[in-house]
C-alpha cells in the first residue's frame, strides 16, 4: 500500500514534483539533480509516475532501489491530462493524474543490459545515416560538375575510384582533392559499420534470449538484439497482441458506431525494430513459394489473397507476437506452434 502518489516532470538538472497529501493539500516542489535521490531516500514509499523520456529509465531504476514503485508513462498518453498552459508544474500534475488511472499506458523500465544493446544499435544507426548523407552529398556535388554516379551505395563505392582516376572528366584539382577526402571518409564509415555489425553479432550470441530469437524465421542478430532491448522479460505488456500493437504492426482504426474502418498500419512505437521485422519478413515471404511446411503454406495463401506487402506485414506481426511469447514464457521457438 502506497502512502502517496507523486508525479515528476524530469529534465537534465531540474525536477518538478506534484502530489496531494492525505489532508488534501497540494505539494509542489522543485529539486536539483543532486538533491533528487536524497529527497526520495527519506520520502515514504510511494507510487511515482514519470514520462518515458531521456534519462527516465535511469531514474526509474534508482528510485525503485529506494523502495518506491515507479511507473513510466507513454508521453502521448500523458499529454491528454495536462491542463492549462505548458509549464513544468502543470506537466507534473498531468503525470500525477495519468498515473492514477486504471488503464494507463505504461512503458517497461529497461535494465542496463537492455540499454547497452540499444546503445550499440543507436551508434550504428548514427554512422549508417552519416554514410547515407555523405554519399548523397558526393553524388550531388559531382552532378554539379557533370559527373553522374548511378543509384546505390555499391555503385558509389565502385565508381568513385574510377572518377578520381579519370583525368578527362573536367574536375579541378581542388574538387578532386575534396572528393578524394570524402571517399576516404566513406571507406572509414564502412569499416566502422562492419565493426558495429561484428559487435552486435557477438552480443547476440552472448545473450541467451537473443540467441533463442535467431530460430524464428526472418530474425537475424540485428533484429534479435534490438528486440531484447525493447521487450526485456515481456512483463511490460499484457499480451502478445499488446506488444504487436506497441510496435505499430497493426491496422489503424477509425471506426464509428457499428462501422469499423481499418486503415494502414499505425506505425507507432519503435520504428527501427518495426522496420527490421518487416524487412526480415519480406525475405521470408520472397522465398516461401514451393515449400510445404505450415508457415510457408500460410504465407503462400496469404500472398494469393492479400498480396506480397500485406503478407510481409502479417508475418512481422506474427513474429512480434512470437518474440513476446518466447521472452515472457521463457520458451524456445516451435515451428508447429507458429
C-alpha positions as a LaTeX table, in Angstrom:
\begin{tabular}{lrrr}
\hline
Residue & $x$ (\AA) & $y$ (\AA) & $z$ (\AA) \\
\hline
Unk1 & 0.00 & 0.00 & 0.00 \\
Unk2 & 1.44 & 3.35 & $-1.05$ \\
Unk3 & 1.39 & 6.32 & 1.28 \\
Unk4 & 1.17 & 8.76 & $-1.62$ \\
Unk5 & 1.31 & 9.28 & $-5.36$ \\
Unk6 & 3.89 & 11.62 & $-6.91$ \\
Unk7 & 4.12 & 12.95 & $-10.44$ \\
Unk8 & 7.60 & 14.02 & $-11.53$ \\
Unk9 & 8.45 & 16.12 & $-14.57$ \\
Unk10 & 12.10 & 15.27 & $-15.19$ \\
Unk11 & 14.73 & 17.28 & $-17.05$ \\
Unk12 & 18.51 & 17.39 & $-17.16$ \\
Unk13 & 19.11 & 19.38 & $-13.98$ \\
Unk14 & 15.75 & 20.50 & $-12.55$ \\
Unk15 & 12.87 & 18.23 & $-11.46$ \\
Unk16 & 9.35 & 19.34 & $-10.61$ \\
Unk17 & 7.16 & 17.28 & $-8.25$ \\
Unk18 & 3.41 & 17.31 & $-7.77$ \\
Unk19 & 1.47 & 15.36 & $-5.14$ \\
Unk20 & $-1.63$ & 15.63 & $-2.97$ \\
Unk21 & $-1.23$ & 14.95 & 0.74 \\
Unk22 & $-3.69$ & 12.97 & 2.88 \\
Unk23 & $-5.25$ & 16.19 & 4.16 \\
Unk24 & $-5.95$ & 17.32 & 0.59 \\
Unk25 & $-3.16$ & 19.91 & 0.41 \\
Unk26 & $-1.18$ & 20.09 & $-2.83$ \\
Unk27 & 2.56 & 19.59 & $-2.62$ \\
Unk28 & 4.65 & 21.29 & $-5.30$ \\
Unk29 & 8.40 & 21.04 & $-5.09$ \\
Unk30 & 11.40 & 21.78 & $-7.30$ \\
Unk31 & 14.57 & 19.70 & $-6.89$ \\
Unk32 & 18.02 & 19.96 & $-8.38$ \\
Unk33 & 19.60 & 16.84 & $-9.86$ \\
Unk34 & 21.93 & 16.24 & $-6.92$ \\
Unk35 & 19.01 & 16.55 & $-4.46$ \\
Unk36 & 16.74 & 14.01 & $-6.16$ \\
Unk37 & 17.85 & 10.71 & $-4.60$ \\
Unk38 & 18.48 & 12.20 & $-1.16$ \\
Unk39 & 14.93 & 13.61 & $-1.09$ \\
Unk40 & 13.27 & 10.32 & $-2.05$ \\
Unk41 & 15.51 & 8.27 & 0.26 \\
Unk42 & 13.69 & 9.98 & 3.17 \\
Unk43 & 10.27 & 10.04 & 1.46 \\
Unk44 & 7.59 & 7.43 & 2.33 \\
Unk45 & 7.24 & 4.57 & $-0.17$ \\
Unk46 & 5.12 & 5.97 & $-2.97$ \\
Unk47 & 3.78 & 5.38 & $-6.44$ \\
Unk48 & 5.89 & 7.61 & $-8.67$ \\
Unk49 & 4.89 & 8.47 & $-12.21$ \\
Unk50 & 7.25 & 9.83 & $-14.88$ \\
Unk51 & 7.10 & 10.27 & $-18.63$ \\
Unk52 & 9.21 & 7.81 & $-20.63$ \\
Unk53 & 11.83 & 10.21 & $-21.95$ \\
Unk54 & 15.57 & 10.84 & $-21.84$ \\
Unk55 & 17.01 & 9.68 & $-18.51$ \\
Unk56 & 13.71 & 8.26 & $-17.23$ \\
Unk57 & 14.90 & 4.63 & $-17.18$ \\
Unk58 & 17.91 & 5.57 & $-15.04$ \\
Unk59 & 15.76 & 7.44 & $-12.53$ \\
Unk60 & 13.19 & 4.64 & $-12.50$ \\
Unk61 & 15.85 & 2.09 & $-11.57$ \\
Unk62 & 17.37 & 4.33 & $-8.87$ \\
Unk63 & 14.03 & 5.24 & $-7.28$ \\
Unk64 & 12.95 & 1.59 & $-7.34$ \\
Unk65 & 16.04 & 0.73 & $-5.29$ \\
Unk66 & 14.77 & 3.14 & $-2.62$ \\
Unk67 & 11.54 & 1.17 & $-2.25$ \\
Unk68 & 9.24 & 3.20 & $-4.48$ \\
Unk69 & 7.04 & 1.79 & $-7.25$ \\
Unk70 & 7.94 & 3.68 & $-10.41$ \\
Unk71 & 5.71 & 3.77 & $-13.49$ \\
Unk72 & 6.91 & 5.16 & $-16.83$ \\
Unk73 & 4.07 & 6.55 & $-18.90$ \\
Unk74 & 3.72 & 6.97 & $-22.64$ \\
Unk75 & 4.20 & 10.67 & $-23.44$ \\
Unk76 & 1.27 & 10.74 & $-25.86$ \\
Unk77 & $-0.97$ & 9.32 & $-23.13$ \\
Unk78 & 0.18 & 11.91 & $-20.58$ \\
Unk79 & $-0.42$ & 14.83 & $-22.94$ \\
Unk80 & $-4.19$ & 14.47 & $-22.71$ \\
Unk81 & $-4.05$ & 15.01 & $-18.92$ \\
Unk82 & $-2.13$ & 18.29 & $-18.99$ \\
Unk83 & $-4.47$ & 21.19 & $-18.24$ \\
Unk84 & $-3.70$ & 24.87 & $-18.82$ \\
Unk85 & $-0.58$ & 26.43 & $-20.27$ \\
Unk86 & 2.62 & 24.47 & $-20.78$ \\
Unk87 & 4.85 & 24.65 & $-17.72$ \\
Unk88 & 6.72 & 22.13 & $-15.59$ \\
Unk89 & 4.30 & 22.07 & $-12.66$ \\
Unk90 & 1.32 & 21.56 & $-14.97$ \\
Unk91 & 3.23 & 18.72 & $-16.65$ \\
Unk92 & 3.92 & 17.13 & $-13.25$ \\
Unk93 & 0.24 & 17.46 & $-12.34$ \\
Unk94 & $-0.74$ & 15.83 & $-15.64$ \\
Unk95 & 1.61 & 12.93 & $-14.86$ \\
Unk96 & 0.10 & 12.67 & $-11.35$ \\
Unk97 & $-3.41$ & 12.43 & $-12.82$ \\
Unk98 & $-2.36$ & 9.95 & $-15.51$ \\
Unk99 & $-0.53$ & 7.52 & $-13.23$ \\
Unk100 & $-3.59$ & 7.03 & $-11.02$ \\
Unk101 & $-5.81$ & 5.86 & $-13.89$ \\
Unk102 & $-6.51$ & 2.11 & $-14.20$ \\
Unk103 & $-6.00$ & 1.99 & $-17.99$ \\
Unk104 & $-2.71$ & 3.88 & $-18.08$ \\
Unk105 & $-0.28$ & 3.31 & $-20.99$ \\
Unk106 & 2.88 & 2.02 & $-19.35$ \\
Unk107 & 6.41 & 1.71 & $-20.73$ \\
Unk108 & 8.54 & $-1.10$ & $-19.25$ \\
Unk109 & 11.64 & 0.03 & $-17.36$ \\
Unk110 & 14.79 & $-1.00$ & $-19.22$ \\
Unk111 & 17.72 & $-2.68$ & $-17.50$ \\
Unk112 & 21.31 & $-1.58$ & $-18.07$ \\
Unk113 & 21.89 & $-4.63$ & $-20.28$ \\
Unk114 & 18.93 & $-3.65$ & $-22.46$ \\
Unk115 & 20.27 & $-0.12$ & $-22.75$ \\
Unk116 & 23.70 & $-1.49$ & $-23.73$ \\
Unk117 & 22.10 & $-3.32$ & $-26.66$ \\
Unk118 & 20.10 & $-0.23$ & $-27.55$ \\
Unk119 & 23.26 & 1.89 & $-27.42$ \\
Unk120 & 25.05 & $-0.42$ & $-29.86$ \\
Unk121 & 22.19 & $-0.03$ & $-32.35$ \\
Unk122 & 21.95 & 3.74 & $-31.85$ \\
Unk123 & 25.64 & 4.26 & $-32.57$ \\
Unk124 & 25.50 & 2.01 & $-35.63$ \\
Unk125 & 22.43 & 3.83 & $-36.96$ \\
Unk126 & 24.19 & 7.16 & $-36.46$ \\
Unk127 & 27.03 & 6.06 & $-38.71$ \\
Unk128 & 24.70 & 4.48 & $-41.28$ \\
Unk129 & 22.82 & 7.78 & $-41.51$ \\
Unk130 & 26.10 & 9.68 & $-41.82$ \\
Unk131 & 27.23 & 7.36 & $-44.64$ \\
Unk132 & 23.94 & 7.84 & $-46.49$ \\
Unk133 & 24.19 & 11.62 & $-46.15$ \\
Unk134 & 27.83 & 11.58 & $-47.30$ \\
Unk135 & 27.10 & 9.52 & $-50.44$ \\
Unk136 & 24.14 & 11.77 & $-51.31$ \\
Unk137 & 26.35 & 14.84 & $-50.83$ \\
Unk138 & 29.10 & 13.40 & $-53.05$ \\
Unk139 & 26.57 & 12.46 & $-55.72$ \\
Unk140 & 25.08 & 15.97 & $-55.69$ \\
Unk141 & 28.46 & 17.73 & $-55.81$ \\
Unk142 & 29.65 & 15.62 & $-58.74$ \\
Unk143 & 26.39 & 16.14 & $-60.60$ \\
Unk144 & 27.06 & 19.89 & $-60.45$ \\
Unk145 & 30.29 & 19.16 & $-62.36$ \\
Unk146 & 28.58 & 16.99 & $-64.97$ \\
Unk147 & 29.68 & 13.68 & $-63.43$ \\
Unk148 & 26.92 & 11.22 & $-62.56$ \\
Unk149 & 27.06 & 8.27 & $-60.16$ \\
Unk150 & 24.47 & 5.52 & $-60.59$ \\
Unk151 & 21.96 & 4.92 & $-57.83$ \\
Unk152 & 23.02 & 2.74 & $-54.91$ \\
Unk153 & 25.75 & 2.60 & $-52.31$ \\
Unk154 & 27.68 & $-0.13$ & $-54.08$ \\
Unk155 & 27.73 & 1.91 & $-57.29$ \\
Unk156 & 29.25 & 4.82 & $-55.39$ \\
Unk157 & 31.96 & 2.54 & $-54.00$ \\
Unk158 & 32.75 & 1.18 & $-57.48$ \\
Unk159 & 32.61 & 4.41 & $-59.47$ \\
Unk160 & 34.33 & 6.89 & $-57.15$ \\
Unk161 & 37.86 & 5.44 & $-57.64$ \\
Unk162 & 37.31 & 5.49 & $-61.42$ \\
Unk163 & 36.10 & 9.09 & $-61.31$ \\
Unk164 & 39.13 & 10.17 & $-59.26$ \\
Unk165 & 41.49 & 8.47 & $-61.72$ \\
Unk166 & 39.80 & 9.90 & $-64.82$ \\
Unk167 & 41.82 & 12.92 & $-65.89$ \\
Unk168 & 39.35 & 13.89 & $-68.64$ \\
Unk169 & 36.15 & 14.34 & $-66.59$ \\
Unk170 & 36.71 & 18.07 & $-66.04$ \\
Unk171 & 37.22 & 18.02 & $-62.26$ \\
Unk172 & 39.57 & 20.70 & $-60.98$ \\
Unk173 & 42.48 & 19.69 & $-58.72$ \\
Unk174 & 40.69 & 21.20 & $-55.72$ \\
Unk175 & 37.44 & 19.35 & $-56.48$ \\
Unk176 & 39.36 & 16.11 & $-56.97$ \\
Unk177 & 41.04 & 16.60 & $-53.59$ \\
Unk178 & 37.72 & 17.23 & $-51.84$ \\
Unk179 & 36.05 & 14.18 & $-53.42$ \\
Unk180 & 39.08 & 12.00 & $-52.56$ \\
Unk181 & 38.84 & 13.12 & $-48.93$ \\
Unk182 & 35.11 & 12.32 & $-48.89$ \\
Unk183 & 35.81 & 8.90 & $-50.42$ \\
Unk184 & 38.31 & 8.13 & $-47.66$ \\
Unk185 & 35.68 & 9.11 & $-45.12$ \\
Unk186 & 33.24 & 6.73 & $-46.83$ \\
Unk187 & 35.71 & 3.85 & $-46.52$ \\
Unk188 & 36.25 & 4.67 & $-42.84$ \\
Unk189 & 32.49 & 4.65 & $-42.21$ \\
Unk190 & 32.19 & 1.28 & $-43.98$ \\
Unk191 & 34.80 & $-0.20$ & $-41.65$ \\
Unk192 & 33.19 & 1.34 & $-38.56$ \\
Unk193 & 29.77 & $-0.05$ & $-39.50$ \\
Unk194 & 31.26 & $-3.51$ & $-40.08$ \\
Unk195 & 32.84 & $-3.25$ & $-36.62$ \\
Unk196 & 29.42 & $-2.44$ & $-35.12$ \\
Unk197 & 27.91 & $-5.41$ & $-37.01$ \\
Unk198 & 30.53 & $-7.77$ & $-35.55$ \\
Unk199 & 29.91 & $-6.34$ & $-32.07$ \\
Unk200 & 26.15 & $-6.78$ & $-32.35$ \\
Unk201 & 26.61 & $-10.36$ & $-33.58$ \\
Unk202 & 28.84 & $-11.07$ & $-30.59$ \\
Unk203 & 26.34 & $-9.51$ & $-28.18$ \\
Unk204 & 23.59 & $-11.60$ & $-29.76$ \\
Unk205 & 25.48 & $-14.82$ & $-29.10$ \\
Unk206 & 26.28 & $-13.78$ & $-25.52$ \\
Unk207 & 22.64 & $-13.06$ & $-24.66$ \\
Unk208 & 20.57 & $-16.22$ & $-24.08$ \\
Unk209 & 17.27 & $-14.65$ & $-25.17$ \\
Unk210 & 18.53 & $-13.05$ & $-28.37$ \\
Unk211 & 20.28 & $-16.31$ & $-29.26$ \\
Unk212 & 16.93 & $-18.13$ & $-28.98$ \\
Unk213 & 15.27 & $-15.45$ & $-31.12$ \\
Unk214 & 17.51 & $-16.43$ & $-34.05$ \\
Unk215 & 15.43 & $-19.59$ & $-34.54$ \\
Unk216 & 12.44 & $-17.50$ & $-35.66$ \\
Unk217 & 12.22 & $-17.15$ & $-39.49$ \\
Unk218 & 13.14 & $-13.62$ & $-40.58$ \\
Unk219 & 15.02 & $-12.79$ & $-37.36$ \\
Unk220 & 18.77 & $-12.14$ & $-37.54$ \\
Unk221 & 21.28 & $-10.79$ & $-35.00$ \\
Unk222 & 20.25 & $-7.17$ & $-35.64$ \\
Unk223 & 16.55 & $-7.80$ & $-35.05$ \\
Unk224 & 17.15 & $-10.24$ & $-32.20$ \\
Unk225 & 19.30 & $-7.87$ & $-30.13$ \\
Unk226 & 17.06 & $-4.87$ & $-30.76$ \\
Unk227 & 14.02 & $-6.95$ & $-29.78$ \\
Unk228 & 15.67 & $-7.97$ & $-26.49$ \\
Unk229 & 16.42 & $-4.29$ & $-25.80$ \\
Unk230 & 12.75 & $-3.49$ & $-26.44$ \\
Unk231 & 10.92 & $-6.45$ & $-24.87$ \\
Unk232 & 13.10 & $-7.34$ & $-21.89$ \\
Unk233 & 11.20 & $-10.04$ & $-19.99$ \\
Unk234 & 7.94 & $-9.14$ & $-21.73$ \\
Unk235 & 6.27 & $-8.25$ & $-18.42$ \\
Unk236 & 5.58 & $-4.70$ & $-19.57$ \\
Unk237 & 2.83 & $-5.97$ & $-21.91$ \\
Unk238 & $-0.30$ & $-7.89$ & $-21.00$ \\
Unk239 & $-0.35$ & $-9.99$ & $-24.16$ \\
Unk240 & 1.35 & $-10.63$ & $-27.47$ \\
Unk241 & $-1.36$ & $-8.55$ & $-29.13$ \\
Unk242 & $-0.47$ & $-5.56$ & $-26.95$ \\
Unk243 & 3.20 & $-5.92$ & $-27.87$ \\
Unk244 & 2.48 & $-6.10$ & $-31.61$ \\
Unk245 & 0.27 & $-3.01$ & $-31.24$ \\
Unk246 & 3.08 & $-1.17$ & $-29.41$ \\
Unk247 & 5.32 & $-1.69$ & $-32.46$ \\
Unk248 & 2.73 & $-0.33$ & $-34.88$ \\
Unk249 & 2.33 & $-3.51$ & $-36.98$ \\
Unk250 & $-1.46$ & $-3.48$ & $-36.52$ \\
Unk251 & $-4.08$ & $-1.54$ & $-38.53$ \\
Unk252 & $-5.04$ & 1.99 & $-37.57$ \\
Unk253 & $-8.69$ & 2.16 & $-36.66$ \\
Unk254 & $-11.11$ & 4.96 & $-37.50$ \\
Unk255 & $-14.46$ & 3.46 & $-36.54$ \\
Unk256 & $-17.76$ & 4.96 & $-35.54$ \\
Unk257 & $-20.92$ & 3.25 & $-34.34$ \\
Unk258 & $-21.28$ & $-0.16$ & $-35.96$ \\
Unk259 & $-19.00$ & 0.69 & $-38.90$ \\
Unk260 & $-15.45$ & $-0.50$ & $-38.20$ \\
Unk261 & $-12.89$ & 1.10 & $-40.52$ \\
Unk262 & $-9.34$ & $-0.24$ & $-40.64$ \\
Unk263 & $-6.58$ & 1.69 & $-42.37$ \\
Unk264 & $-2.85$ & 1.06 & $-42.89$ \\
Unk265 & $-0.58$ & 0.03 & $-40.02$ \\
Unk266 & $-0.39$ & 2.51 & $-37.16$ \\
Unk267 & 3.45 & 2.85 & $-37.24$ \\
Unk268 & 3.59 & 3.56 & $-33.51$ \\
Unk269 & 6.47 & 2.70 & $-31.21$ \\
Unk270 & 9.97 & 1.54 & $-32.06$ \\
Unk271 & 10.41 & 2.49 & $-35.72$ \\
Unk272 & 13.78 & 0.79 & $-36.10$ \\
Unk273 & 12.56 & $-2.54$ & $-34.75$ \\
Unk274 & 9.38 & $-2.38$ & $-36.83$ \\
Unk275 & 11.47 & $-1.76$ & $-39.96$ \\
Unk276 & 13.77 & $-4.70$ & $-39.22$ \\
Unk277 & 10.83 & $-7.02$ & $-38.54$ \\
Unk278 & 9.18 & $-6.10$ & $-41.85$ \\
Unk279 & 12.42 & $-6.38$ & $-43.85$ \\
Unk280 & 13.10 & $-9.80$ & $-42.33$ \\
Unk281 & 9.53 & $-10.87$ & $-43.07$ \\
Unk282 & 9.89 & $-9.77$ & $-46.71$ \\
Unk283 & 12.91 & $-12.03$ & $-47.09$ \\
Unk284 & 10.90 & $-15.00$ & $-45.79$ \\
Unk285 & 7.85 & $-14.25$ & $-47.96$ \\
Unk286 & 10.06 & $-13.83$ & $-51.02$ \\
Unk287 & 11.28 & $-17.44$ & $-50.71$ \\
Unk288 & 8.07 & $-19.09$ & $-49.44$ \\
Unk289 & 6.89 & $-20.50$ & $-52.77$ \\
Unk290 & 7.29 & $-24.21$ & $-53.30$ \\
Unk291 & 7.77 & $-25.01$ & $-49.59$ \\
Unk292 & 5.42 & $-27.39$ & $-47.80$ \\
Unk293 & 5.80 & $-26.52$ & $-44.09$ \\
Unk294 & 2.77 & $-24.92$ & $-42.35$ \\
Unk295 & 4.28 & $-21.41$ & $-42.08$ \\
Unk296 & 5.22 & $-21.16$ & $-45.76$ \\
Unk297 & 1.92 & $-22.64$ & $-46.88$ \\
Unk298 & 0.12 & $-20.00$ & $-44.79$ \\
Unk299 & 2.27 & $-17.32$ & $-46.43$ \\
Unk300 & 1.56 & $-18.66$ & $-49.92$ \\
Unk301 & $-2.19$ & $-18.49$ & $-49.33$ \\
Unk302 & $-1.86$ & $-15.02$ & $-47.82$ \\
Unk303 & 0.13 & $-13.73$ & $-50.80$ \\
Unk304 & $-2.53$ & $-15.03$ & $-53.17$ \\
Unk305 & $-5.35$ & $-13.38$ & $-51.21$ \\
Unk306 & $-3.78$ & $-10.12$ & $-50.00$ \\
Unk307 & $-0.57$ & $-9.54$ & $-51.92$ \\
Unk308 & 3.12 & $-9.56$ & $-51.06$ \\
Unk309 & 3.34 & $-6.45$ & $-48.85$ \\
Unk310 & 0.37 & $-7.32$ & $-46.63$ \\
Unk311 & 1.71 & $-10.84$ & $-46.23$ \\
Unk312 & 5.07 & $-9.42$ & $-45.10$ \\
Unk313 & 3.41 & $-7.16$ & $-42.52$ \\
Unk314 & 1.26 & $-10.06$ & $-41.31$ \\
Unk315 & 4.39 & $-12.15$ & $-40.78$ \\
Unk316 & 6.08 & $-9.21$ & $-39.00$ \\
Unk317 & 3.06 & $-9.03$ & $-36.67$ \\
Unk318 & 3.22 & $-12.79$ & $-36.11$ \\
Unk319 & 6.96 & $-12.65$ & $-35.38$ \\
Unk320 & 6.47 & $-9.80$ & $-32.88$ \\
Unk321 & 3.93 & $-11.95$ & $-31.01$ \\
Unk322 & 6.24 & $-14.97$ & $-31.11$ \\
Unk323 & 9.15 & $-12.95$ & $-29.72$ \\
Unk324 & 6.98 & $-11.67$ & $-26.87$ \\
Unk325 & 5.80 & $-15.20$ & $-26.03$ \\
Unk326 & 9.37 & $-16.54$ & $-26.06$ \\
Unk327 & 10.52 & $-13.73$ & $-23.75$ \\
Unk328 & 7.60 & $-13.72$ & $-21.30$ \\
Unk329 & 7.22 & $-17.51$ & $-21.05$ \\
Unk330 & 10.92 & $-18.38$ & $-21.41$ \\
Unk331 & 10.14 & $-20.77$ & $-24.27$ \\
Unk332 & 12.03 & $-21.87$ & $-27.37$ \\
Unk333 & 10.70 & $-21.38$ & $-30.89$ \\
Unk334 & 8.46 & $-24.17$ & $-32.14$ \\
Unk335 & 7.63 & $-24.14$ & $-35.89$ \\
Unk336 & 4.49 & $-26.21$ & $-35.24$ \\
Unk337 & 3.06 & $-23.68$ & $-32.77$ \\
Unk338 & 3.91 & $-20.74$ & $-35.05$ \\
\hline
\end{tabular}
